[in-house]
Every structure is written in C-alpha cells, then in structure tokens.
Amino acid sequence: MKPFFLLALCAVTGCGQLVLAREELPLDVAREDVAGFVSRVHERHGMDRDTVASILGLARIQPRIIEAISRPAEKVKPWHEYRAIFMTPDRIGAGVEFARTHREELEEIAARTGVPLEILVGIIGVETFYGRITGRYRVLDALATLAFEYPPRSGFFSGELEQFLLMLREQGLEAEGPTGSYAGAMGLPQFIPSSYRAYAVDGDGDGRVDLWESTSDVLSSVANYFSAHGWQAGAPVVACARPGDVDAGALTDPGLKPSTTVGALRQAGVELTGAVPESPEAPAGLFMLEGADGPQYWAGFHNFYVITRYNRSLMYALAVHELGQAVRERLGAATGAASPHFSPIHGCGRVATENTALHSVRVLDVLSSTPARPDSRALCLFRRYAASLRAPVRNAG
C-alpha cells in the first residue's frame, strides 16, 4: 500500500501545489509496511508482535509534522537570518541564568570531560531555549508519521521508531508519554532515540536517564556525546577567515569534515584571525555563509566538525559556538574571569564592536555594584548604551 501521505492527505490546487489535509488519523497497523515493521522488531529484538502492534496502534498520523520537516529553518534562511533567531538578548540572558544556576555542575563536567561550559550551554540554548521549547509532539506520533508517511526519509525514521520501542522497554516509559520535536528529538538536548540509547547517561545516579527533568542527566549526556565524537579539550573551534585576493570558491569545503589544513590555507593566502591551532598540520575547512552584506568566510577546525556531528549543519554549529561564547562573555563580565577554552569571536568583522561591548558591560557591572552610586541619570543612559551593544548586530555574521 502506498503511504497515506501520498493518497488521502493530498490535494492538488489550481496552481499545481501539493496541499496536506489537517486531519490526524490513527496509523493503520494492518498495512503491509506496518506489519512488516512489526515482524522485523519481533525477529531482531524478541519483542512480542501483539505488544508492538498495540503500541503502534496508539500512533496518530500528523500532516503538520510532514509540513514542518519539509522546511527546517537552516535550509530556508540565510545565515544572518538564522543567526538572529538565537543571538538575542533574551536567549543570551536565559543562558547566563542557566549557567549561573548550574555553574558548579557545568564546571565539574567540563573538568572531567574536557567539554567546556560554553559548548554545553550553547547546545541547550540552540536546541530548546534552555527548556522553554522542547517540542509539543508525541514522539510516537512523530516517528510513526515520518516512518510510514514520509518516503524521502522513511528508512531513517523506521530505524528511529525501532530504537524508540527499545528505549521504552529499557527505561520503563509509557509509549504515549515522551514528547519532543517534529523529528522525534527529546528533552532539553533533543536526543533522537538512537542517541538516547547510545549516549544518554545517568548523571545524578538515580538509576534512570531523564532528559526532560534532570539537569545532571542532560549535561552529562551532552558532554558524553561530544566526548564520544572526539572533542579535543582546549582546542580552537572556528576562526574568521579573510581570503583576500584568493579564489575563495576553489578553497571552500564542499562538506562538513575539514579537508585541508591550517598551513595549507595560510599558504594559499587566507588570513585567519582569532584562536587557531598551533600546528600547521591541524585539520581545517574553509566555508562561506551568507551575511547581510554579502559572503562571510570562516575556517572550521576539528572541534567545529564535532559540533556538526550533533546536527549536520554549518549554521547550526556556528550558532551553538556563538551563543555559548556570548553566555561565557557575560559570565566573565560579571566575575572578571575568562574561560581557558574561550576565544572572543562573534563573527567576521565584529571583534572590535564586541570588545567595546564587553568593556562597556564590565564598566556597567562595576558602576552598578559600587557603594557610592553615580548620578542616576548618567547610569540610566549608560545602561541603555550598554544594552544596545549587547544586542546582535544585524549586518554581521
């Protein structure tokens, strides 16, 4: 039987555009492809056929999920618009509050694993706005819809649905309980079921893994994911690149994994600014993203590639890096301390502006905490000035 997505839910408008109906309908477990899935799960993992079929019978096909996965933000927005989603005063402020609340645990995990505070808070901030947006879809519905009604990636999501069933058995969860994104990603770190089973860890030692409510489990699991994918403690992540008169198109990496070296880029005439690996043999990849005023270039190193293993998108990885650094910067402004892993890069052409902003924020923090308070009107004006510097710069990468 053809996917329900291609039949009853589709209508063709006068313009020839495909439109999905809005009704949610239960998954038909008698379908040949669904019955085949049930048999595979039974044969591979010994799960009772009736139990698997009963769980799948609870799933509802949601056309909104197919609409959402067909237009993810990183595929339809240029970098400067995608960046503006995450580099906002509200999100950065939420990250600072999250980091302050959990700082002791963040620093303990960073010391133990080598995965720094700014990466951990960057991931949680980009993925779920520090728990504000964890997804409203039942994971069962999301995975069933994409496994059986979305042919472009049905193989992948069938595998994730299988992993989800195993996760339910291992964690003792009810099938209808877990909620997440339209792609079936769960909790604060948005782990898909295969990642949940492979990398999620019991950080608080209570005998179960809870990526929705246990911050210890969340942070330990994200750090474990990065460690397992080869994060190098203290190593640079990404640097601003200025190709100069070089044909940047010929040097730009076509994929995510670095295909050249720091030395080769410099020898070709590319100027790298910010934290750069000392060894000329260190892996590097030149990439370009669309800024508001034209192309902007970066060189990503090994650790940048590791971030893309969490989500295979250059824009995603850069957003995680920049958000994490912005949070670390604000924490440093309050304490006067800097992270040993931190390098103040916030996009090509912004270093001077960001350094000015950081200086102003530090001055404001000092003024605000001084016993002999300055003139209230002057302090108010200075606060406004510093707030404007904290805000994202629209014409920057």
Beta strands, then each sheet from edge to edge (+ up, - down):
strand 1: 10-12
strand 2: 18-20
strand 3: 25-26
strand 4: 60-61
strand 5: 137-138
strand 6: 179-180
strand 7: 238-242
strand 8: 260-261
strand 9: 271-273
strand 10: 283-291
strand 11: 294-300
sheet 1: 1+ 2-
sheet 2: 3+ 4-
sheet 3: 5+ 6-
sheet 4: 8+ 10- 11+ 7- 9+
end
